[in-house]
Amino acid sequence: MIVMHIKDLRSLAPEALKAKLAEVRFELGIERRKIASTGVASKKIKSREMKRTIAQILTLLKEKGVAE
């Protein structure tokens, strides 16, 4: 599952967070292409959750003092 809860993300090491960040960004790009090609509005909720997960990961990396 791409979307994770913040308590699950906090338990990950910085290297694992960076890997998860790359994975979520990749999946978000795929979802954006799907939305653009099909125009299906129901997929926007999934992309919003992915963007939120990206923001949470970036915040955790900043809290831990790790540059992206």
C-alpha positions in Angstrom: 0.0 0.0 0.0 1.4 3.4 -1.0 -0.4 5.5 1.6 0.8 5.0 5.1 -0.2 6.4 8.5 2.2 8.9 10.2 2.8 6.5 13.2 4.0 3.8 10.7 6.3 6.3 9.0 7.8 7.5 12.3 9.2 4.0 12.9 11.1 3.9 9.6 14.8 4.8 9.3 15.8 7.9 7.2 17.0 5.7 4.4 13.7 3.8 4.3 11.8 7.1 4.3 13.8 8.3 1.3 13.0 5.0 -0.5 9.3 5.3 0.4 9.3 9.0 -0.8 10.7 7.9 -4.2 8.1 5.2 -4.5 5.2 7.4 -3.6 6.4 10.1 -6.0 6.6 7.6 -8.8 3.1 6.2 -8.1 1.8 9.8 -8.0 3.2 10.4 -11.5 1.4 7.3 -12.7 -1.9 8.4 -11.2 -1.6 11.9 -12.7 -1.1 10.4 -16.1 -4.1 8.1 -15.6 -6.3 11.1 -14.5 -5.1 13.1 -17.5 -5.8 10.4 -20.0 -9.1 9.1 -18.7 -10.5 12.2 -16.8 -11.9 10.0 -14.1 -12.6 12.1 -11.0 -12.6 9.3 -8.5 -8.9 8.9 -8.8 -8.3 12.4 -7.5 -8.9 11.2 -3.9 -6.1 8.7 -4.2 -3.7 11.3 -5.6 -4.6 13.7 -2.7 -3.7 10.9 -0.2 -0.4 10.4 -2.0 0.4 14.1 -1.9 -0.4 14.1 1.9 1.9 11.1 2.4 4.7 12.9 0.5 4.3 15.9 2.8 4.4 13.8 5.9 7.6 12.0 4.8 9.3 15.3 4.0 8.2 16.7 7.4 9.6 13.6 9.1 12.9 13.9 7.2 13.2 17.5 8.2 12.5 16.7 11.9 15.2 14.1 11.8 17.6 16.5 10.3 18.1 14.6 7.1 18.3 16.7 3.9 16.4 15.3 1.0 
